[in-house]
Amino acid sequence: MEWMFIINNSTTKTSNREVNPEIMENETIIKVEELFTPRIPRVPPMMRNHENNKGMFDPKRVSIGPYHHGKEDLQLVENIKPMVATLFLLDRGKNMDEVYNMILEKVVDDARSYYVKRSIDEYNREQFAKMMLLDGCFILAIIEDFLSLSLACQKSKYDDVRNHLGIFLWFSTIQDIFYLVENQLPFQVLELLMSLNFKEDEGMESINKLVNFLISKDIRHIQDKEKVNVNETDRESSHLLQLVRTKYLNLNKFQCKQRHKDYIRYLPFVKKEKYSKPKDNLMEYVHSFRSVTELKAKGIYFMPNSSLSLEAIEFKSRCFYGHLELHPFIVSRATKLFYSNMLAYEMVSSTRYEDSVISSYIDFMKSLIDNQDDVKELRSKHILFNNLGSDQEVANVFKEITTVGSRIEPYMNVMQRIQDHYNSTAKTWMAEFINKYFSGPWTAIALVATTCLFVLAILQTYYKISGHSTHK
């Protein structure tokens, strides 16, 4: 078998971009297999077609799997996949035909079930097996080469590929591989290839190292990094995006259950004796606050939360002020790409509110960030770290992330307590008083001086009146 050419390039160029006429004629008919969400789903049309999501779900450099295979703008990397696969298998003495036959015999049929059926119908078992082999070797080669960068003196076996593509293009494929919903490979294909080319858990450890590196960019400012379970191998993941999501969330089951209890407490139609009686006025559930600066004017101040869980948002209301603790993170060029795909994945895969934590969190943050002043306030409190440039750019990122169909239930408790504080007339009056007279050292000094002069004037008047009465 010749491995230096792409699978049926003449036919794959139409992959997923031409519409089957039979589907157009019968678009109202839903096939039984389409009622079930595949483990590697397509992005829902309502998200893909949204004006803010242009280019967020399509690979820019490399296609993985059948959804974007054969696209003309991805042929530069596609053409070097056979060379990369040969280099990857070189050290273990395996040839391409051997491994191809193993994939064809052991995993190809189950791997096909990971994808939407219409997208794989144009590939027979042999073509699909070859695609899995080349894409799987490419993914593992990128991971292997990226981690070898720490050994600066060591010559890489992928040097020729780096020189051909350019080191920036070569390593920038990592975002396409790890962040895109539609650009995923069944994990079992990677496991089969790792079993051939690595000792024991060496391959999975390499994947975990790179995933931990990617998510650590979001939490590197937090001192207690030991809370991140960086060494845990998650073999239950169906693909790399799911593994990234699992590690990013670092969910605590007790926290999830506790948040669910808090959520149930605030549902008006659920009555539990161990919780306080729900409020009868549904208008009290309307959250009228719109931004960080608006909440600050009501005496609510912001603090970074040391927890790594997105659900660890806490609000504490005091006599005349409140504290809102938020999960800190960095906003970079990849932020919109990462969250857009996570939201799309949760939209088609989640069935419970615990499964849509990222969607809920972004929806909550969008309720706080409206303009650059909101970003500036959160940045000054070390909650947002701006790697983009201007604060307005960060505000635009949150505005443009589309949360179609997202659910904010995990934060119902927090939002209700914020609204209760926001609605308090006494706390609002005190906050306005403090903001007006104690917003800076000079205004505070001026207030103290004015108060002293006022008191002295009263005392002077009193003594004058007292002295005049005594004289009489």
N, C-alpha and C positions, 0 to 999 in steps of 0.2 A: 504493500500500500504506500502511495506517495504522500508524504506528510508536509511537503513544502508548498502546498496550495490550499486554498480555502475551500470548504465544503460547498460544492455546487454554487459558486458565486453568482452564476447567472440567474439562479432562482431565488436566492436568499435576499437579493436586493429589494424584493417586494415585501419582505417580512414585516407584517403588522402595519404597513402603511397603506395597503390597498384593501378595500372593503370587498368582502365576498358578496357577489350579487344575490346569492340565495339568502344571505343574512339580511340584506336590505329588503328583500321582498317579504321576508317573514320576521321582521324585527320585533313584532309583538309576541312572537312565540318564544317562550323561555324553555330551554332544554333542561332536563333533570340535572345534568352534571353542573350546569351553571348556577344552580341554586346553592351550591356549596362553595365557600371561599377557599381557594387553593392556598397552600402554605406559602407560596410566593405569588402574591396577588398582583393584579394591575391596579393602577391608581384610578379611583372613581372619576368619571367624567366631570362631575361638578367641581372637583378640585383641579384636575388637569386643565380644564378650560377657563378657570378663573384668571382674570387679567393680571393678577399679582403673582401668578405661579408660572409664568412663561419661562421655560427652560429648567425648571426646578426638578423635574423627574426624568429627564433624558440624559444619558451619559455624554460627556463632552470628549472623552478620549478613548475609552475602551468599552466594548459591549461584553456582558457576561450573561450567559443563558440565551434563550430564544427570542425574547421580546424585542430586542434591538439589534439582533444579529443581521449582518449584511448591509447595514447603513453605510452609505458611501463616505460620509465624513469621518467614519471610524476605521477606515481601511488601513491607515498607516500602522496602527498598533495591531490590527487583525493579521496583517501580513507577516509580522515577526513572531506570532504565537508559536508556530512549529519550532522555530529556533529556540525560543525560551523553554518550551517543553523538553526539547532534546537536552539542553543544558541542565535543566532541573533534574532529569532522570539519570544523568551521566554518572554521578558519584556512586550510585547503587547498582550499576551494571544492568539496568533495565532498558530494553528497547521499546520504542513506541508501540509496535504491533502487539507485544506481550501485554502491556498495560491496557491498550485498547480492548483486547479480547476479554480481559478481566472485568472492565467496566461494562462491556456488552453482555457478559454472562451474569454478573452479580447485581448491578445497581441500575441499569438503564431503565428498566420498566417502572420501578418505583420512583426514580428521579423524574420521569415524565409526568407522574401524577402531581408533582409539586406546582405545575404551571397550569394556566388557563388552557383548556383543551384546544380551542381554536388556534392558539399560538403555536402549538406543536404539531398540528395535523400535517403541515407541509414538510416535516422532517420524518424520514423513516428511522428505524431503530439504529441503523449503522451511522447515519448522519448525526443523529442526536448523541450517540456515544462518542463520536469524534469531537463534537462540540464540547461535551462535558470534559473530555480529556484535556483539550487545549486550554479551555478556560480555567479548569482546576489547577493545572500546572502553572499557568500564568499568575494566578492569585498567590499560590504558595511561593513562587519565585520572587515576586515583589516583596512579600513578607520576609523571606530569607535574606534578600539583598538589603532591605531597609535596616534590618537589625544588625547586619554586618558593617554598617557605617560606623558603629562604635569602635570597630577595629580598623583604624585609619590606615595602618601600614599593610593591611592584608589586601592582596589583589583579588578582586571579585571575578567570578567566572562569567558574570553578566556585563563586564566592561564594554564588550563590543555592542551589546544591545543599548547600553547607556549612551555610547557615543553616536549610535545611529539615530536614536530618538531625541537625545538631549536629556540630561539628568533631570531637568525640571518636568518635562513631559512624562518621563519614566515613572517618577515618584508621585506625580500629581494624579496618576490613575488610582491611587489609594482612596480618594474621595468617591470616585465612581464605584469602587468595589465595596466599600463599607457603608456608604450613606444612602444609596439609591434603592428604593423599594423594588423597582422592576429590573434591577441589575444584580440579582442574587443567584447563588448556586446552591443546590441541595448539600447540606453538611455531610451527608454520607459519601458524596463523591470526594470531598476533601479528606475525609477520614481514610478512605481507601488509598488515596495517593500518599497520605502521610504515613500510613502503615508500611509502604514500600520504601520510602525515602528517609524516614527518621527512626530513631531508636525510641521505643516505648512511647512516653508522653511528650517527647521533645517537640514534635510538630504542634501539638495543642498548646504547649507552653509558649511557643513562638507567636501563635495567634493571639494568645492572652496578653503577651507583652506589648504587641502593637495596639490592641484594643485599649489596654490600660494607658498607653501613651496618648492615644487620641482623646480619651475622656479626661485624662489628667490635665489637659490644657484648660479645662473648664473649672477645675478645682485646685489648681496649683497654689493659690493664695491661701488655702486653708492649712493650718499647721498640722492638725491631727489627721494625717493621711492614712494612719494605720486602720482607720475605720473602713477604708475601702478594701474589700476582699479581693485583692489583685491576683491571688494565686488559684482561686477557685475555677475549676474546669466545668463549664456548663455544656455538657454533651446533649442536653435536651433541646438545644436550640436547633431550629430547622435551617437557619442560614446565618450569615455574618451580621446582617442588620439586626436580627433578633438578639444575637449575642451582645452587640453594642448596646442595644436598648436595656437589656437585663443588667449589664454592668453599670450603665449610666444611672439607672434608677436606684440601684442598691437598696431595694425596698425591704422594709422591716414588716413582717406579717402582723405583729402586734399593732404597729402604727396604722396599718390598713384597717384592721378590725375596729380600732378605736375611732378612726375617722368615720367609719361607716356608722358607728353608734351615734356620733355627733350629728351626722347627716340625717339619720332617722329622727333625731330629736326635733329637728326644725321642719320636718314635713308636716303641713297642716292636716293631712288626712290620716296620719298615723298617731294613735294614742296609746302610750305606754305608761303605766302607773309609776314606774321608777324614774321617769323623766318629768320635768315641769310641764304644765299644761300648755299646749301650743297656742300661739296668739291667734285671735279670731280675725283680726283685720289683715286681709291679704295685702293691703297697700304697704304694710310694714315690711314686706318681703322685697319690695322694690329697692334696689341698691342705687341711690341717686348720686353717689360720689363718682367722679370721672377721672381724677388724676392725683398724682403724688402731691403736687403743689396745693391742690384743693384740700387734701387731707391735712397737710402741714398747717394750713391756715386754721384748721379746726383743732390744732393742738396734738396732732398725731405725728410722732417722730419715728424714723426708720433706723433699723439696726441689722447688721449681718448675722445670720444664724450659723452656728458652727456645724450644724448637722449637714450631712451630704444628701439627705433625702429631700426630694422636691416637695413632699407632703409636710415637711417640718416647718410650716409657716405658723407663727404664733402671734396673737394680738393680746396685749394686756392693757386694760383701761384703768387708769388711776383717777384720783380726785379731779384733777384739772388738766390731765394730758393722757396720751396713750402711746404705747410702743408697738410697732409692727416689725416683727423679725422675718426677714426674707432670705431665701437661699441665694448666695452670691454666685455669679458666674461671669465669664468673659464673653463679650460680643465681638466676633471676628467675621472675616469674609465668608466663612463656611457656616455661620450660625443659621442663616435663613434656609440654606440647602438642607442642613441637618434636621432642623425642626419641621420643615415642610414635609419631608419624607417620613419622619416619625409620626406626624399627625395623619398623613395619608395611610400609613400602616395601621395605626390604631383605629382609624375610621372603618376599615374593612375587616379588622381582625378582632376588635374588642366586643365583648358581649356584656361585661360588667363594668361598673364605674372604676374598679381597681385596675382594669386593663387600659384605661385612657388617662393615666396620670399625667403624661406629658401634655396632652391636649388640654386638660383642665388647668394645668399650671400656666401654659402660655395664654390661655383665655383670661386667667386671673391677672397676669402681668399686663395684658393689653388693657385691662380695666384701670390700671394704674399709670400707664405711660401714654401720654397724649402729645407731648411736645418736648423740645430740647431742655426746658426748665425741669421737667420731671426726671430726665436722664441725668442732668447735672446734680440734682439733689441726691439721687441714688448713687451716683459716682462718688460724690463727696463723702458718703457714708460707707464706702467700700463694699457696695452691693453689686453694682455694675462696673465692669472693667472694660474700658473702651479701647479696642484694637483697630477701630475703623478710621478714626480721625475726629470729625465733629460730633457733637452730641445729637445734632439733628439727624445724622446718618443712622445712629442707633435707634432713635425714635421711629425713623422710617422703616427699619427692619421689623419692629414689632407691629407697626401698622400694616405692613405688607404680608406678614405671615397669616395665611388664611386658616381660620378655625371653623370651617364649615361642619356643622353637626357636632361640635365638641360639647362636653358636659363639664360643668363647674361644681358638681356635687361634693367632691372631696373638700372643698373650701367653703361650703355653705355656712358652717359654724363660724369660721373666721369672718366672713363677709357680713354675717348678721350682727356680730359683736362690733365690727367697725361701724356699721350703719347705726347701731344703737348709740354709740359714742358720738357719731356725726350728728344725730338728731337731738342731742342733749343741749338745751339752751344755755344752761349754766356753764357747761364745759366750753361751749362755743364762745360765750362772752369772756370767760377767763383767758382763753387762747388768744382772742383778739386784743385783750388788754396787754398780755405778755408780749405779743408780736409788735404792738404799737410802741410800748414803752421800754421793752427790754430786748429789742432785736439786735442791739449793738452796745458797746461800752459807752459811747457818747450819749446815746438816748437815755441809758440808765443813769448816767451821771447827771444829765440835765433834769431827769425826773426827781432824783434825790435832792438836787440843789433847789429845784422849784418847791419841793415839799418842805425843805428846811426853811426857805424864805417865807413860805406860807405860815408855817408854825411860828416862826419868829415874829411875823406881823401880828398874828393872833395874840402871842404873849405880850408883845409891846403894847397893843391896844388894851389888853387886860390890865397891865400894870399902870398904864396911864389913867384908866378909869378908876382903878383901886386907889392910886395916889391922889387923884382929884377928890374922891370921896373922903379919904382920911384927912386931907387938908381942910375940908369943910368942917 
